[in-house]
Amino acid sequence: MDAPLPDPLEVEGYVVRVSEALVARLNQVAAPESARTPINFTLRPQTGREQRLVEQTLQRERRKRTELVRRVQTHWRLLEERRAAQVSEAVERQLGEWQQRDYQAPLRTRPLFCEAERQALIQCYQTERDVLDCAQLITALEQCAARAEQTALQESSAPARTEPVAKSPA
């Protein structure tokens, strides 16, 4: 283990003396004069021409800074719009995936009733300016729907047909 160092005032035979000049020189090397006192670079135009040149330069620099700020703001706005569009697109894509995964359209076990009449009426609505011209097709669709309703009611009220089970000879 390291032994503790003795107090320098108690050690005999060694003396270190530091002069004030050495301290001043060390301070000068550590912090040069230029670092301790700032240099003032204030321009003071002497003539009217110099004044105009200084003003023009200052205006040009202000315009450059203003243009730079405008470009940065435009850039950030475009970035934000792009990010918002990407987020919206991602949300729409995810919703579409969920709908495709979770939603199953019901399967049609039989064709729709009155499909021909319905298509004829839609075609009439698309081509005729006056919807009253489609009155005959509306009547035909209503009659077909009534027949389909009657057919559906008859099928649901009819007893289920079951085949008699043949008895096996014992």
C-alpha positions in Angstrom: 0.0 0.0 0.0 1.0 3.6 -0.6 2.2 5.4 2.4 0.7 8.9 2.9 2.8 11.7 1.7 4.3 13.9 4.4 3.3 17.5 4.9 5.7 19.7 2.8 6.2 22.1 5.7 7.6 19.3 7.8 10.1 18.0 5.2 13.6 19.2 5.8 16.1 20.0 3.0 13.8 20.9 0.2 12.6 24.5 -0.5 10.8 25.7 -3.6 10.6 29.4 -4.3 8.3 30.9 -6.9 8.8 34.5 -8.0 6.0 36.9 -8.9 7.6 37.3 -12.4 7.3 33.5 -13.0 3.6 33.6 -11.9 2.9 36.5 -14.3 4.7 34.8 -17.2 2.7 31.6 -16.6 -0.5 33.5 -16.5 0.4 35.2 -19.8 1.2 31.9 -21.5 -2.0 30.3 -20.1 -4.2 33.2 -21.2 -2.8 35.4 -23.9 -3.7 39.1 -24.1 -6.0 38.6 -27.1 -8.1 36.1 -25.2 -8.4 38.3 -22.1 -9.5 41.5 -23.9 -12.0 41.3 -26.8 -11.1 43.2 -29.9 -13.6 45.8 -31.1 -14.2 45.6 -34.8 -16.8 48.3 -35.0 -16.7 50.0 -38.4 -17.2 53.7 -38.5 -17.7 55.0 -42.0 -15.8 58.1 -42.7 -17.6 59.3 -45.9 -21.1 59.2 -47.2 -20.1 56.7 -49.8 -18.7 54.4 -47.1 -22.0 54.9 -45.1 -24.0 53.8 -48.2 -21.8 50.8 -48.8 -22.2 49.7 -45.1 -26.0 50.2 -45.3 -26.2 48.2 -48.6 -24.1 45.4 -47.1 -26.3 45.3 -44.0 -29.5 45.3 -46.1 -28.1 42.5 -48.3 -27.2 40.4 -45.2 -30.7 41.0 -43.7 -32.2 39.9 -47.0 -30.0 36.8 -47.1 -31.0 35.9 -43.5 -34.7 36.5 -44.2 -34.5 34.3 -47.3 -32.7 31.6 -45.4 -35.4 31.7 -42.7 -38.1 31.5 -45.3 -36.4 28.6 -47.0 -36.0 26.7 -43.7 -39.6 27.4 -42.8 -40.8 26.1 -46.2 -38.6 23.1 -45.9 -40.0 22.3 -42.4 -43.5 22.8 -43.6 -43.0 20.4 -46.5 -41.4 17.9 -44.2 -44.4 18.1 -41.9 -46.8 17.7 -44.8 -44.9 14.7 -46.1 -44.9 13.1 -42.6 -48.6 13.8 -42.2 -49.3 12.2 -45.6 -47.1 9.2 -44.7 -49.0 8.7 -41.4 -52.3 9.1 -43.1 -51.3 6.6 -45.8 -50.1 4.1 -43.2 -53.3 4.5 -41.2 -55.4 3.9 -44.3 -53.3 0.9 -45.3 -53.6 -0.6 -41.8 -57.4 -0.1 -41.8 -57.6 -1.7 -45.2 -55.6 -4.7 -44.0 -57.8 -5.0 -40.9 -61.0 -4.8 -43.0 -59.8 -7.4 -45.4 -58.8 -9.7 -42.6 -61.8 -9.2 -40.4 -64.6 -8.6 -42.9 -66.0 -11.5 -44.9 -68.8 -10.6 -47.3 -71.7 -12.9 -47.0 -71.8 -15.6 -49.6 -74.8 -15.7 -52.0 -76.4 -19.1 -51.9 -78.9 -18.2 -54.6 -79.2 -15.4 -57.1 -80.9 -12.1 -56.2 -84.6 -11.9 -57.0 -85.6 -9.5 -59.8 -82.1 -8.8 -61.0 -83.2 -8.2 -64.6 -85.9 -5.7 -63.5 -83.5 -3.9 -61.2 -80.8 -3.5 -63.9 -83.4 -2.3 -66.4 -84.6 0.4 -63.9 -81.0 1.5 -63.2 -80.3 1.8 -66.9 -83.5 3.8 -67.4 -82.5 6.2 -64.6 -79.1 6.7 -66.2 -80.4 7.4 -69.7 -83.7 9.2 -69.2 -83.9 12.9 -68.2 -87.4 12.5 -66.8 -87.7 9.8 -64.2 -91.4 9.6 -64.9 -90.5 7.8 -68.1 -89.3 4.9 -66.0 -92.7 4.4 -64.3 -93.4 1.1 -66.2 -90.1 -0.4 -65.0 -90.8 0.7 -61.4 -94.2 -1.1 -61.6 -92.5 -4.2 -63.0 -89.9 -4.2 -60.2 -92.6 -3.8 -57.6 -94.6 -6.7 -59.0 -91.5 -8.9 -59.1 -90.6 -8.0 -55.5 -94.1 -8.9 -54.4 -93.8 -12.3 -56.1 -90.4 -12.9 -54.6 -91.8 -12.0 -51.1 -94.6 -14.5 -51.6 -92.2 -17.2 -52.7 -89.9 -16.6 -49.7 -92.9 -16.7 -47.3 -94.1 -20.0 -48.8 -90.6 -21.5 -48.5 -90.3 -20.5 -44.9 -93.7 -21.7 -43.8 -93.6 -25.0 -45.7 -92.7 -28.0 -43.4 -89.3 -29.4 -43.9 -89.4 -32.4 -46.1 -87.8 -35.5 -44.6 -87.4 -38.8 -46.2 -88.9 -41.7 -44.3 -86.2 -44.0 -43.0 -86.6 -47.5 -44.3 -86.8 -50.1 -41.6 -84.3 -52.9 -42.0 -85.8 -56.5 -41.8 -84.9 -58.1 -38.5 
